[in-house]
């Protein structure tokens, strides 16, 4: 399952994001999205985790405080190709 994690503190890195979700199962990948020009976090990221574990994580973490910000977590939507 691919999960969108929004409203992350701008200081959050890939490892911290992985650590947050690892309590629910084996995290296959964790990536905080960075701004191309500044290299700073854009405040959101993506997690890949097993389907059952992913749903447990969404249910448990959505709306919880992380670094002073309420997380917005849901299953990620398929990306549309915007280069057409």
Backbone bond lengths (Angstrom), bond angles and torsions (degrees), N, CA, C in turn:
res aa  C-N    CA-C-N  psi(-1)  N-CA   C-N-CA  omega(-1)  CA-C   N-CA-C  phi
1 X - - - 1.454 - - 1.524 108.63 -
2 X 1.315 115.58 136.38 1.456 121.57 177.04 1.532 107.19 -101.60
3 X 1.323 117.12 124.05 1.458 122.60 -173.98 1.524 110.51 -117.42
4 X 1.328 115.31 133.18 1.466 122.60 173.85 1.527 108.06 -88.37
5 X 1.328 116.52 132.82 1.460 122.19 177.33 1.523 107.39 -123.82
6 X 1.322 116.88 111.23 1.453 121.65 -177.05 1.519 112.51 -111.88
7 X 1.312 114.77 165.92 1.462 125.18 179.30 1.532 111.76 66.27
8 X 1.324 115.62 35.06 1.461 120.65 176.82 1.521 110.58 -73.62
9 X 1.336 117.03 146.20 1.463 118.67 170.85 1.534 108.29 -60.73
10 X 1.310 117.08 144.09 1.465 121.07 -175.64 1.522 113.44 -67.64
11 X 1.327 117.65 -10.09 1.461 121.56 178.16 1.534 112.51 -91.53
12 X 1.323 118.24 -3.41 1.464 122.22 -177.88 1.522 110.94 -72.11
13 X 1.329 115.62 133.72 1.464 121.57 177.07 1.519 111.01 -110.25
14 X 1.327 115.43 176.23 1.457 121.14 -179.09 1.528 111.93 -57.03
15 X 1.331 117.38 -43.49 1.458 120.99 -176.45 1.527 111.35 -65.62
16 X 1.330 117.34 -41.91 1.469 120.26 178.24 1.523 111.12 -63.01
17 X 1.314 116.91 -39.23 1.450 121.32 178.14 1.527 110.31 -64.95
18 X 1.309 116.85 -43.85 1.457 121.65 177.23 1.529 110.81 -61.55
19 X 1.319 116.75 -44.46 1.464 121.23 -179.78 1.529 111.65 -60.64
20 X 1.323 116.88 -39.09 1.457 121.74 179.97 1.529 111.14 -60.51
21 X 1.334 116.48 -42.15 1.461 120.84 -176.09 1.526 113.47 -88.56
22 X 1.323 118.79 -17.40 1.466 121.38 -175.92 1.528 112.92 -65.56
23 X 1.318 117.79 -17.64 1.463 120.12 177.31 1.535 111.63 -69.64
24 X 1.337 117.07 -13.17 1.463 121.18 -178.62 1.522 113.13 -103.93
25 X 1.322 117.61 -12.68 1.458 121.28 179.73 1.519 110.71 159.41
26 X 1.326 114.39 -176.06 1.464 120.57 -178.04 1.525 110.27 -74.40
27 X 1.326 115.49 117.92 1.466 121.70 178.60 1.522 108.14 -83.53
28 X 1.326 116.08 122.75 1.462 120.86 179.73 1.524 111.29 -80.87
29 X 1.335 116.68 -36.70 1.465 120.61 174.74 1.525 109.44 -159.15
30 X 1.321 114.69 151.79 1.466 122.20 177.03 1.517 106.85 -140.60
31 X 1.340 115.82 127.88 1.460 118.56 -177.02 1.522 110.33 -142.56
32 X 1.321 115.61 121.71 1.462 121.80 171.90 1.523 106.23 -88.96
33 X 1.326 116.94 131.97 1.459 121.53 -176.75 1.529 109.55 -82.75
34 X 1.338 115.08 130.61 1.461 121.79 -177.91 1.521 111.03 -107.48
35 X 1.317 115.40 149.20 1.461 121.86 174.86 1.531 108.01 -70.24
36 X 1.318 117.30 133.47 1.471 121.26 -177.57 1.515 112.74 -63.80
37 X 1.312 117.11 -37.94 1.464 120.28 -174.75 1.524 113.21 -81.67
38 X 1.328 116.95 -41.61 1.466 119.84 -174.77 1.522 113.65 -98.93
39 X 1.333 117.73 -20.80 1.455 120.80 -176.83 1.526 113.23 76.87
40 X 1.326 117.08 6.12 1.460 121.51 179.70 1.525 110.17 -90.24
41 X 1.332 115.13 157.27 1.455 120.89 177.24 1.526 110.77 -60.53
42 X 1.325 115.78 143.75 1.464 120.82 175.15 1.527 111.38 -93.62
43 X 1.329 116.96 0.76 1.464 120.97 175.57 1.515 114.80 88.63
44 X 1.331 116.62 13.39 1.465 119.24 174.67 1.512 110.01 -149.12
45 X 1.329 115.20 165.50 1.449 119.96 -179.31 1.512 111.10 -160.20
46 X 1.334 115.08 -175.62 1.453 121.64 -178.11 1.519 110.34 -135.38
47 X 1.328 115.21 145.07 1.461 123.59 178.49 1.518 107.65 -123.94
48 X 1.316 117.38 139.10 1.457 121.48 169.18 1.514 107.01 -114.02
49 X 1.343 114.76 124.89 1.453 122.50 -175.50 1.529 107.20 -151.73
50 X 1.325 118.35 160.34 1.464 121.55 178.46 1.524 111.81 -56.32
51 X 1.347 116.54 153.22 1.462 121.49 -174.42 1.529 113.72 -58.26
52 X 1.333 117.28 -50.28 1.473 119.69 -179.31 1.519 111.24 -64.33
53 X 1.316 116.46 -45.61 1.466 120.97 179.20 1.520 110.61 -63.62
54 X 1.321 116.62 -38.23 1.454 121.36 179.74 1.514 112.04 -62.99
55 X 1.322 116.74 -43.46 1.463 119.63 179.67 1.529 110.60 -66.00
56 X 1.327 117.18 -39.10 1.470 120.55 176.02 1.526 110.73 -60.76
57 X 1.326 116.33 -42.64 1.466 121.10 -179.65 1.524 110.89 -64.77
58 X 1.333 116.82 -43.76 1.467 120.66 178.83 1.521 109.75 -59.73
59 X 1.331 116.81 -49.33 1.465 121.73 -178.48 1.522 112.15 -60.90
60 X 1.337 116.22 -38.71 1.463 120.36 -176.16 1.530 113.83 -81.23
61 X 1.328 117.86 -35.11 1.464 120.96 -170.20 1.523 115.87 -100.86
62 X 1.330 118.44 -21.66 1.460 120.06 -177.40 1.528 110.21 -60.31
63 X 1.319 116.56 124.17 1.462 122.36 179.47 1.515 115.17 87.25
64 X 1.336 117.50 -6.47 1.459 119.49 -179.98 1.524 110.69 -78.37
65 X 1.315 115.37 156.13 1.462 122.14 -179.61 1.529 110.06 -77.84
66 X 1.313 116.51 129.99 1.464 122.29 174.56 1.520 106.99 -137.22
67 X 1.306 116.64 109.89 1.460 121.08 -179.07 1.517 112.96 63.45
68 X 1.332 116.47 30.92 1.460 120.46 178.28 1.523 115.03 86.77
69 X 1.324 116.90 7.42 1.475 120.80 -179.28 1.532 109.74 -129.13
70 X 1.337 117.56 138.18 1.476 119.66 176.78 1.524 110.74 -76.62
71 X 1.323 116.59 122.40 1.458 121.27 -177.75 1.526 111.44 -71.32
72 X 1.328 115.57 145.21 1.465 122.56 173.99 1.526 106.15 -116.96
73 X 1.328 115.43 110.17 1.461 120.35 -172.28 1.518 109.97 -127.48
74 X 1.329 115.90 131.82 1.458 121.38 174.01 1.519 109.63 -158.04
75 X 1.325 115.60 170.20 1.451 119.37 178.25 1.527 108.32 -65.87
76 X 1.317 116.17 132.83 1.468 120.90 -177.78 1.517 110.08 -70.11
77 X 1.314 115.34 144.63 1.467 121.41 176.08 1.520 108.34 -87.35
78 X 1.308 116.20 154.37 1.465 120.87 178.47 1.527 108.73 -63.17
79 X 1.303 115.71 138.02 1.463 121.34 -178.44 1.522 110.93 -75.68
80 X 1.307 116.68 136.69 1.456 122.53 177.08 1.527 108.17 -94.11
81 X 1.304 116.72 139.83 1.463 120.26 177.37 1.523 108.48 -77.10
82 X 1.336 116.84 115.49 1.469 121.13 -176.79 1.524 112.90 -95.25
83 X 1.309 118.86 7.59 1.466 121.42 -175.32 1.522 113.14 -93.18
84 X 1.280 118.88 12.61 1.474 120.69 -177.06 1.477 112.73 -75.02
